[in-house]
């Protein structure tokens, strides 16, 4: 007797469900290559559109008989429209490669328009088919474009107006030069330039073309360039401005509480209190990561703040935010323990970036042959009449805080404050009373104004209950060489009385490569790498900081760069140099904001200055 098998108990059902699950998973697996390919295809289509709109056609195709039956201005307007669409596609290509949802929506509108414009023009069927194919591809894979827009400010509108204005002027000059059939012959450069400038504003210039079609084509194209420039700049100026990175008062209270309990773990922990950084907390609130988004890179610095057991939760929140906006996640200057957690929890790679110099103040001494040069330099600078004061910032009155902050700003040497990973970006704030400041003084000589005895300053931030970390080193450029050595020695000798044992000095990039490359038996590759670092030291303080820190016989603690893949390293390096203000791309600031709850109108940043030779 046969027993009927129900559909639910059929042996084929589990197999069908498995196949269906595999198909579903395959359809949801992100294709890392697709946004890049689509972005470059969009860029290529845009460049072809611009070229076809600028340069006159060399020959007509079979479509000429059909397009010739259209109204006279149709193909001319189509050429101008193609120019507009081409420029917009070029502008959106980069955002499309970064999976930006807003760019995807705009491209979905532009590609069908581009297809229609090419159909209306002579011999443009090929580009129309390509545009329509790309439209079908991005519509089919719309889930690949999910990222939210990046933070913006209205300075970008002004930057866009300048850049797009220059591009429009150049393209307009090409358009005028590509149609030289003028009534007065081939116009000179000045006449072409006037024609271009007037045409960008939709006005007739001095060039008079022989045919109405050529005159309309040039006029519409120039007006289209002016319209694109005005439209994109107006859009950026009128769209809602997203806030810049900021540590809110509530977040600062939480971070300070984490530092009180776990601040001794990382010498860079206190720099999470920079107020131009954003912060993300773990689901339990027991750990936090501070970061800033720069050029599409979500850049954190140091280890997460808080309980190590809660670090994985904070890292997951960080990586989720990076995926949501299609940012490149990166960490600069994390410790070996932090690097292990990041690589394990986030699947990232680590690269040794350099070493942090840490001195044990409780055992520091100037005696011994190794400290001979430092000892002699300190004695010489003291004989020249210099003395030092080591105090907590809370011990200073308001007038002295203002005096130190003003001097540090004058000695900065650059218009831009430098520092990100080992910089606080302020001095004398009410919440930073536990910071340590070391000042060097010299009695004024005859002819010098009274009260001008301040010659150099060091500023340290707390590192747990028994440590401090250097964040600022500035001196008067006219002061005697060796003043920085005097300041550090004075700090190392005085801070044990303040309950401080560990002192973190400057960070030396690629220190191990410099040290190993100068040893006997170093291979040719290592020597070549060291030679390149020495060459770069002409512009960046690489070798000088290493040699300066090595004078104090520190212990070297390695610091690492965390990154997703090798191809992201150039982009991360560029963002890191922007964060440290070695590269500045933003618009100039015409005034400085007063630090919230701070006393100083000009914050003292963290530019570490090596001593003069």
N, C-alpha and C positions, 0 to 999 in steps of 0.2 A: 504494500500500500504506500503510495507516494504521499509525502507531506508537502503541501505548497510552501514555497519560500516567499516570505513577504519582502517587499522592497527594502524595508529597513534592515532585514537580516541578510540581504543579498551579499555574497562575497565580493561582488564587483563594486559595491557601494564605497567601502573604505578606499579602494584604489581610485575611484572617481573623485572622492573628496580630497585625496592626496594630490591628484593632478590639478584639481581646482585650486588648492592651496598654493601649489608651486606656481601656477599661472598668476595668482593674485600677488604673490611675493615678487615674481619677476616684473610685474607691471608697476610695482611700487619701489623697486630698487632704484636709487638715484643714479643717473648717468652723469658722472663727473665731467665727461668730455663734451656733452651736448651743449650746455650754455656757452662754452668757449667757441665751439664750432659755429653755433648760431650767431654769436656776436661778431665773429670775423666775417661770416657771410653777409651780415647786415652792414658791416663796414665796407665790404667790397661793393655791394649794391649801391650804397650811398656815394662812394667815389666814382663809380661808373655813371650814376645819375648826374653828378656835378660836371664830369667831363663832357657828357653828351649834351648838357645844357649850355656849357660855355663855348665849345668849339663848333663851328658850322659844319653841316653834313657835307661829306665829300661827294656823295652820289645819292641818287634816289633809288628806291627799291620798287617792287611791283605794287607796294601799298600806296605809292604816290597817286595812282589813278583814283583810288578810293578816298584818300585823305584830301585830294584836291577838290572833291565835291562838298567838303565841310565848309562852314563859314570861315571867312578869311582869318579872323583872329583866334580861331580855335587852337590850331597847332602852336601859335605863338604863346597863348596862355598856358598850354600844356607844357611847353618848354620851361616857362617861368615856374610853373608848379612843380615840375621835375627837379628844378634846382632847389626849391624849398624843401621838398621831401628828402632829397639827397643829403642836404646839410643836417636835417633833423635825424636821419638814420645814422650818420656819422657820429653825431653827438650822443645818441642812445646806445651805440654799439658796446661801449665799455660797461655801462650799467646792465646791459643784457647779459654780458659775460659773467657778471656778478650776481645773476639770478634775480635781479630787482623786479618786483611785481609791477611797479608803476611803469617802468620802461617797457615791459612786455605788453601792457595794455596800450601804450602809445604806438608801439610797433605794429600791433594788430590792427590799428586804424590806418597807419601810414602805408603798409604794404598793399592792401587792396586799392588805395588811392593811387599808389605808384603804378600798379598794374594797369589801371584805367588810363592814366596819363600816357603810358608808353603805347597803349593801343591807339590812342588818338594821334600819335606822332608817326613820322615816316620811319620805316625800317627799324622798329623798336619791338618786334614780337618776341625776340629772344629774351631781353631783360624783363618783359612782362611775364613770361613763363617762369623765369627764375624767381621773381618776386612772389608770384602765386604759389610756387612750390615751397618757398621758405615760410610763407603764411600758413600753409597746411601743416608744415612740420611743427612750428611753435604752437599752433592750435592743438595738435595731437599730443604734444608733450607739455601742456600748460602747467602741470604740477611741478615741473622742474624750476619754475620761476615763482618763488614764494617769498623772497627776501623783502624785508621792509626797507624803507628809505633811510639813508644815513642822516645824522644830525647836520643841520645847515644853519648858517647865519646869513643875514642880508648883505654882508660884505661880498658874498658870492655873486650877487646881482651886479655890483660894480665891477668885479673882476670879469664877469661874463661880458659886460658892455665894452670893456676895453679890448679883451681878446677877440670877441666876435666882430667888433668894429674894425680891428686890424685885418682879420680874415676877410671880411666883406669888402674892405677897400682893395685888398690884393686880388680877390676873385673878380671884383668889378672891373679892375684895370685889365685883367685878362680878357673879360668879355668885350670891353671896348676895343682892345687891341686885336681881337679875333675877328672883328667886323670893320675893317678899315675903309670900306667903300663909301667915302664921304664926298660931298659935293665940292669941298675945298681941297680934295686930295688926301693924302695920308696925313692925319693930324699929328702934331708933335706931342711930346710927353706931357707938357703942361696942359694942353687942350684935353688930352685923354684923362688926365687927373681931375680937371674941373668937371668934365662930363661924368666921371665916376662919382665924385662927391655930390654933385647936384642930383644925379640919378638915384643915389641911396635915399634921398629925401623925396623922391617921386617927382622931381622937377626936370625940365629940359635943360641940357647943357649947351655948350658952344658948338658941338659937333652936329652937323646936319647931314643925315644919310640920304642916299639917292632913292631908296624905295621905302614905302611906308611900312612894309613888313619888317625890314631890318631895323628901322627906327623903333617900331613897336617891340620887337624882340629884345633889343638892348634895353629899352626903357622898362619893360616889364621885368626883365631879369635883375636889373639894378634895384628896382623898387622891391622885388622879392627879397633880395639880400638885406635891404634896410628893414623890411618887415620882420624877417627872421631875427635880426639883431634886437629890434625893439620888443618883439614878442617874448623871446627867451629871457631877456633882461627884466621885462615887466613881470613875467611869471615868477621868476626867482625873488623879485622884490616884494610881490604881493602875497606869495604863499605864506602860510603860518610859519613863523620862525621857531625852530626847535631849540630848546635850551642847551646851552653849553654844558660840558661836564661840571658837576658841582656836588660837593659833599654837603648835604643838608645838615642843619643843627641836630636833628634827631639821629641821623646816621653817624654824625661825629661822636655823639654821646655813646652810642653802641660800640663804635670802634675803640674809643678810649677805654671802655669797660673791658673789652677783649684784651687790650694791651696791658691793662693792670694785672690780668690773670695769666696771660701767656706772652707778654712782651719780651721776655728774656730769650725766646727761641730764635729770633731773627733780628739782626742789627738794622735791617731795613724796615722793620715793622712800623716804626713811628712815621715813616714817610707816607704811609697810607692816609695820614691826616692832611695831605695836601688838598686844598679846597678846589683845585681845578681837575680833580679826578672824580669819577663815579665809583660806586661801590655796590657789590652784590653780596648777599648773605646766604649762607646755607639754610636749608629748610628749618633746621633747629635753631638757627641764630647764633650758633657757637663758633662760627668761622666766617670770614669775609675776605673778598678779593677786591682790591681797588684797581682801576684800569682807566684808560683813555682810548678813544677811537681816533686813529690818525690815518688818513689815506686808505681807509678800508681795512685797517689792522686793529684788532682789539688787543691792545698792549697792556699787559699787567707787569708789575715790578715786584721783585722779592717773593717771599713765600706768602701763602695765605695767612691772614691774621687769625689767631684763635687756636682752639683745641685741634691737635693733629688728627684725632679720630673724626672730626667733623670736616676736615679738608676735602675728602671725596665728594661730600654733598655740595660744598661751595664750587668745586671744580665742575660738577655736572650742571649746576645752574649757569656757570660761566660759559661752558661749551654750548648749552642750549641757546643762550642769547646770541652767541657767535653764529650758530646755524640759522637762527631766525632772521638775522640780518645779512647773512652771507659774508660775515667778516672773517678775516684770517686770524685765528687765535694765536697769541704768542706771549711768552713770559720772559722778561729780561732781568737777569741777575738773581735767579733763585738759588737756594743752597742745594747741596747734594741730596739731602733728605727731601726737600721740596721737588727736586727734579725727578727723583724716584717715584713720588706720588703722582706727579703730573703725567709722566710717561706711562705709568701703570693704569691710571684711571681714565685718561683722555686719549691714549693711544698716540701720543706725540713723540717726537724725537728730541734729543738733548745734544747740545754742543757746548763744550767748555769755552766760556767767554773770557775769563780772566780770573784774578785772585784778589781777595780783599785782605788788606793788611790789618792784623789785630795785635795789639801790644798789651801785655799784662803789666798794668801800672804798678802792681804791688811788688814786682821783682825788677822793675826797670831801674837801670843805673847807667851813669855816664862813664864809669870806670871800665878799664879793659882796652886792649888794643883795637877791638872792632869798633869802638865808639870814639876813637881818637879824633877823627876829622870833625865829628859833631861837637865833641867837647871843646876843641880849639875854636870852632866857629862861634859857639855860644859865648865863650869867654871873651872873644874879640868884640862881639856885638854888645856885650854888657859893658866893656870898657869904653865903648862909644857913647854911653849914657842912656841906654835903653833899659826899661824895666817892664815887668808884666803883672797883670792882675787876673786872677782866676775866680770867678763868682758864678752863682746861679743867676739866671735872668731875673728871677723874682726879687733879687736883692737890689736891682737897679731902679732908680726913679725914672719918671717919664722923660725928663730932660736928657738923661744919659742914654736912654733907649733911642730917642730921636737922633741924638748926636751920632751914635754908632750906626744906625740905619742909614743916615745921610752919608756918612763916610764910606760905608760899604757900597752904596750906590755910585758914589763918585769914583771909586777905585775899580769898578766893574770892568771897564775897558771895552765893553761892547754895548750897543743900544738895546740888545735883547737879553733878558734873563735866561740863563742856561740852567738845565737840571731837570730831572724827572725821577729817576730811580733812586738817587741819593740826594734829594733836595727837598726842603720844606717849603721854600718860596715865600717866607715871611720871617720877621724878627720882632720880638717884643710883644707877641700876642698874649692876652690874659690867660689863655689856656696852656701856655708854654713856659710857665715859671720854673719848671724843673730842668729846662735846658741849661747848658753850661756855656758861658762866654769867656773867652780869653782875649785880653786887649794888651797891646804893646804901646808904651808911652815913652816919650822923650821930651825933656824940658826944652822949651823953645829957646833958640839962640838969639843973639842981639839982632833986632830988625824983624823978627818973626812975631806975628800977632799972638797975644796971650790966649791960652785955652786951646791952641792948635797942637797939642802934644800927642794926640791919638795918631798912631802910625800903622797899626795892623790889627786885625781881629780874626779870631776863630770862633765858630759857633757849633756846638755839639747838641744833638738831640738825645733824649733818654733811650737806653737800650735795656729795658727791664730795670730791676732795682739796683744793680751793681755795674751797669755799663753805660757808655755813651758812644755815639756815632757821629763822626765829623760830617757836617753838611755845608759848611761855608769856610773858605780861607781867602781872605783878602788883605792886601797891604798897599800902602802908599807906594806908587811906582818910584818916587824919588827917595825912598828910604834905603838904608844900607842893605846890601845882600846878606843873607843869613838870618833875616828877621823871622822867616817862617820856621826855621829850625829852633830858634829861641822860643817861639810861641808853643810849639809842640812839646819841647822839653819841659817848659814851665807847666803845661797842662798835665803831662805824665807825672811830674813830681808833686803836683798839688792835689790832684783829684782823689788820691786815696783818703785824704782827710774829709772828702765829701761822700765817702762810702762807695766810691767807684773803683772797680778793679779792671774791667775790660774796656779798652779804648779802640774803636774801629776807625782807622785812618782812610785814606783814599783808596779807591778801587783801581787796580792796575790791569788794564786790558792786555790779554795775551802774555801775561807775565811768564808763564812756564815756557813758552816758545822763545822769549827773549833770553831767559836764563839758560835753557838747554842749548840754544844756538851759539852761545859764546863759550861753551865748554870745549875742552880738548876732546877730539874724537867725534864731534858733531858731523853728521852726514851732509852731503851737498844740498839735499832738499830742505833740511832744517836750517842750514846756513842761508839758503836763498830766502826762506820764509822770514828769518830774522832780518835779513837785509831789506826786505820789502817793508817790514814794520818800522825799521829805523828810518827809511825814506819817508814813510807816511808821518813820522814823528815831527817832520818839519811843519806840518799843518795841525796835527792832533797830538795832544799830550799823551803819548804812549810810552816811549822809553823814559822820558823825563819823570813821569809820575812813578814808574817802577823803581828807578834809581833813587828818587827822593824818599819813597817809603822804605826801601831796603836799608837806608841809613839807621833806622831805629830798631833793627833786628826783630821784625814782627814775625808772627806765625801767619802763614798764608792759607786762607780758606777759599777753595775754588767756588766760583759762581758760574751759572750755566744759562744758556739761552734755550728756551723751549719753543719748538716750531713744528708745524704739521709735515712739511716735506721740503726737500732741497730746493725745488723750484720757487718756494715762497721766501727763501732767504733774502734775495735782493729787495723784495718789497718790504720785508720786515726791517731790514737794515735801513732802508730809506725812511720808514716810519720812525724808527728809533732815533735817527739823526734829527728828524723834525721834532721829536719829543724833547730831546736834549738841547734843541734850539741851535744846532750846528747848521741846519738848513731851515730857512724861514720862507714860507710861501704865502702867508696870510697878508691881508692888507694892513697898512700901518695903523697903529693906535694913536689917536690924538690926545689921549688922556689916560691916566692910570686909575683903576678902581681902588678905592680904599678897602683894605682887607676887612671882612666882617669880624667884628669884635676885636680888631687889631688896633694898635696905636700908631703904626707906621704908615705914612702916606705912600712911601715907596718901598715895597717889600724887597728884602735882600735875598736874592736867589742863591743858587748853589753852584757857582762856577769855581772849581778847584784850580787854583793857580800855583803852578810849580815855581820854586824860587828862581830868581834870575841867576844866570851863570856868573 
